[in-house]
């Protein structure tokens, strides 16, 4: 046990200072299909909002060669929470994708890490389809205007419009770069919320995620009331929709929807307070129905960044917490069949890591489900990457 962290499984640091290293969000592939290469970003400052000219390094860590760092490129389109959407193309140990800036435009790049060949796509991506054929995206300028830290820095955000006419959800074909606009922000803002007209608010899209069968995707529709342009509070509802923009369905309008993950093509596990429920908690929603049931009731009691461990038949949920009253963030596994929680560790979050530049653990598992990687600043040397070996737990044959 240490003063600034406790780990209950083998742990090792993957990246070291003086630069700061992290990966960001929890719902993207950080480790390649060979389980050898770990993607990461590096930067030489912390504790402020990124500017237009702030560039981060993109690299991979070779865990079979003493965690050797290899430079891949750079990006100037990024934020502290989701980075530049860096990730492996599904199933690949050769190609990675990330968002970047080109003049006044945001783009994405696909790099073959073996040959060095790079393909440019004219639009940024938010989430990839698991079949590797397409990405979904939206306007990062709009996100930055409405919730700084989740979009990308721009020279002049200006006074935001309530419902810009040129903001869409789109599908981007990864092979050709062709863009298909699917739904406009104006269309979604016109859909009543709990029977009320909300079109006079300030609206944006956030948090897109494609289903495991690549047929549908989730997006959050968020808005602020007309008199609260720059307030931190906002409203949220979740929609699902087909990859061609058809069959739109409002899955949750409880106004508390937060982190979520697809369990399978028909179910989403999310922190929310569904209509008719008394508590904010984790729930399992069945897509295109009103069916909802609690998950980890009384055990997963705090909002966190939840995923299902691969290759475990969805028996294990990987999760974390925000800093609790003692500033420690908890990392754990939840075994769904036995309803048992297995602690992996506790990590101190220094007080400087607050708000937009906080350092959430954002736990990600390797594709074989045997390693967990986190971002943490507990050691006092800035945010860095740590790997935890959970193989003994998931291979123990829990009943």
N, C-alpha and C positions, 0 to 999 in steps of 0.2 A: 504494500500500500504506500502511496505517495501523497504528499500534501495537496497536490493539484490534480490528481486523477487516481482512480482505482480501476484496474482491469482484471477480469475474472477468467479470461482466456488469453492465450499467447498473443502478444501485441508487438509490432515493430514500426518504427518510423520510416517512411518511404522517401521523404524529401526533407532537406535541411536548409537552413539559412546560409547566407544573410538574406536572400530573397524569400518572399512569401509564396507558398504553393497551395493550391486548392483546386477543386473540381466544380463545386456548385451543386446543382440540383440533383435530386435523389432518383429521378425516373428516367435516367439515360444510361447507356452502356459505357462504363468507364474502362472496363477490362475487356480485352479482345477475346475471341472465341478459342484461342490457344491457351488462355489463362496466364500469358507471359507478360503482356505489355499493358501498363496502366497509364491512361491519359491524365494530363494535369496542365494547369496554367500557372504562370509565375509572374510576379510583379514586385517592384522595389519600394512600394509605399502602401500604407493602410490608413484607415480612419478619416477618409474624406470621399466625397462624391467623384467618380471618374469624370474627366474632362474630355473634350473631343480629341485632343492630341495625346491622351494617355494610351500607351500601347502595352499589351501584355504578351508574354512569350507563350507559345504552345509547344508542348513536348510530350514525350512518353518516357516512362520509367521501366527499365528492363529488370524484372524481379528475379530473373535467372542469372543476371550479371551484376550482383551486388547493388541493385537498385540504381544502375547507371542512368543518367539523364541524357536524352537525345533531343536536340532542338528540331522542331518540325516547321515552325513558322511563327506568325504573330497575328494579333487582331487589335483593332481599335474600336470594335463594337462589342461592348461587354458591360456587365454589372456585377456587383458583389454576390448576389444571390444565385443567379443562373449562368454566370460567366458569359461565354459567347456561344452557348449551346453546343460546345465541343462534345463529340461522341463518336463511337465506332458505327459504321454502317452495319445494320443487322447481320449477324453471322460471319462478319468479315474479320480477318486478322491482317488486312492490307489497307483498307480505305477508312479514312476518318473525315468528318465534316465539321465545319464551324462557321460562324457568322463573322463578317468583316465589314469594313467600310471602304468605299471607293468614291472619292470625291464627296458629294453630298448624299450619296445613296448607300443603303445597306445591301449587302450581297451575302452569298455563302460560297464556300470553297470546299471541294472534295479532293483530298490528297491521298495518293497511293504512297504509303510509307516505305515501300520496297523500291519502287522505281523513281519516286520523286515527281511523277506526273501529277499535275494539278488541273482540275476542271473548275471553271467559274460558273456559278449560277447567278442570274441577275436579281434574285430576291433572297431575303433571309429566311431561315427555317425556324419553326418553333418546336415541332416534334416530328419524328420519323415514323412511318408505318413499319411494323415488324417484318413485313415481307420485303422491305428494302426498296420498294418501287417508287414511293412518293413521300413528300413531307407536307405538313400543313403549317400555315403561317398567318401572320397578321401584321399590323402596322406598329413597329416598335417606337416610332415617334409619338404616336397617340398614347401608348402605354407610359412612356416617359413623362408626357404632359400631365397624365392623370395620376400616376403612381410612380414617382421617381425612384430609380433603383431597379426597376423591373424592365424598363426600356433601355435605350442607349442614348448617350449624351448627344445633344444637338446644339448648334450655335445659338439659336433663338427659339425657345419653345413657344413664346408668344402667349396671348390670351386664348385659352382653349375654346373651341366651339362646343356647343352642347352635343350635337350629333353630326359630325363631318360626313359629307356625302361620298367621300372617296376612301373610306375605311372598310375593308372587307376581311373575311376569312377566305383563304385561298388554298388550293392544292397545287403543289409544285412537283412536276415529274422529275425524278432525279436523273434519269438517263438523258432527257432532252432539254430540261430547264423550262419546259412549257408551263405557264401559269394558268390556272382555271379559277376565276372568282366564283365563290360558292354562295356566301351570304353577306349582305351589307349590314353595317352597324345600324343603319336607319331601319332596316327590316326588323331587327331584333328589338330595338328601342320602342318600336310600335306595338310590341306584344305586351298586353297588360300584365301587371304584377299583382297577384292576389286580388284581381278584379279592378285594380286602379290604373289609370293612365300615368305612365312614368316618362313620357316622351320629352318632357320639359327639363329632365335632368342632364347631367354630364356623363356620357356613356363611353365604355371601352370594352374590348375583349381581353381575356387573360387566360393563361394556363390551359393550353391545348394538349390533348393526349389521345393517341390512336389506339383502338381496341386490338387485342391480341390476334384476331383474324384479319386485321387491316380493313375491315368493312365499314366501321363507324368511328367517330371520334367525339371526344368531350371538349366543350369549351365553357368557361365561366363568362357570364355577362355581368359586368359590374357597372355601377353608376352612383353618382353623388346627387343629392337633391340640388335643385337649382340655386339655392342660397348658400351652398357649401362647396364652392369650386375647389378650394385647396385644403379642405378638412381631411383628416386622416380616416375618418369613418366613412364607410360606403356600404352599399347594398350588393348582394351577390345571389345569383341563381345559376344552376347548372343545366345545360342543354346537352343532348346527344343528337347526332345527325349522321346520315350516310356520307360516305366519302365523296359523293357527287352533289352534296348539298340538299338532298331530299330527305323526307321522313324525319323532320325536326320534332324533337320531343323535349319538353321541360321536365327533367327528372327530379329536380329539387327546387322549391321556391321558399324554403324555410328561412332564407336570409342569413344563414350561419355557415354555409358551405366553405370548407377550407381545403386541406390536403386530401388527395384521393389517388387511387390506383385501380386499374382494371384487375379483377381477379381472374376473369375468363371473358369470352366475348359477350356474355349476358349480364355480368355482375360487376359492380363498382363498390369498393370499400372506401368510405370517406368519413372524415370528421365533419359533422353537421348537426343540425337540430331540425329534423324533418317535421313537416306540418303534422300536428297531432301528438308529437312527442314532447316530453317534459324536460329532457336533458340534452345538452350538447355532449356528443359522444361519438365513437366510431360505429357506423352502421353499414350494412350490406344492402345496396339498392339493386333491384332487378330492372334492367333497362326496359324502357317503354311500358312499364307497369307502375302501380302504386305500392308494390310489395317492398317492404323494408324491414330489416331485423337488426338488433343490436349485435355488435361484435366486441368481445373482450369486456363485457359489462362489469364494472367495478374493478377491473384490472388494468386496462389501457385507459386510464382516467384523464390523461392530458393529451391535448392536440400534439401531433407529431408527424414526421415524414415517413409514411408507411408504405412498404412494398411487400409482396409475397416472394419468398425465397424460391428461385427456380429449382426444378428437379426434385421437388418435395410434395407434389400433388396438392399444392396450396395449403399444406398443413402448418406452415410456419409464416408468421408475419414478422418482418424486421421493422423496428420502430425506434424513435428517440423522443426526447422532450425538449422544449425550450428551457433556458436556465430557470431552475426552481428558486426558492427563496434564499438558498445558500449559494446561488450562482453556479451550481453544478447541473450539467445536462446528462440525463440518463440515456443509456443505450441498452436495448434489450430485444429478446425474441419472445414472441407469444405463440404457444402451441395451440392451434385451434381445437383439435379433437379433445385434448385433455384440459383445456382452459387454464393452462399453467404458463407462468411468465418466467423466463430465464434471463437473469441479469448478465450483461456482457461488460458493462463498465460505467463509470461516472467521470465526467470531464469538466474541469473548472473553466468557466467563461469569464475572463477578466472584464471588469466593468467598462473598459474602453470599447468593447465590442457590443455596441448597441445600435438599434435602429437599422438604417440602410446598410451599414457595414458590419453588422453582427456576423459571427461565424457559427452558423448552425452546423450540427454534425452531418446532416443530410446523408444518412447511411446508404451506401450502395453495395450490392453484393456482386461477386464475380458471377460469370455465366454458369458455373457449375454449382453455385450456391454454397460454397465452402469457405469463402473469405468475405469479410466485410471491410470496406474502406470508408473512413470518415475524414472530414476536415475538422481540425481542432486547433485552438490557440492556447491550450491549457499550460503549455511548457514555458510560456513567457518569451518565446522567440518568434512571435507572429504565427499566422495560420500555416499549418503544415498538414501533410497527409499521413495517416496511420492505417495499418492493416491489422485486422484481428482474425485469428484462425478459429472458425466455429465448426470445423469438420467433426470434432468429437461429439459435439452436441447433436448435430443433425443426423449423424450416422449411428446414434445410440439406440435407435429403434423405439422411440417413445410410444407408449400406449395409454 
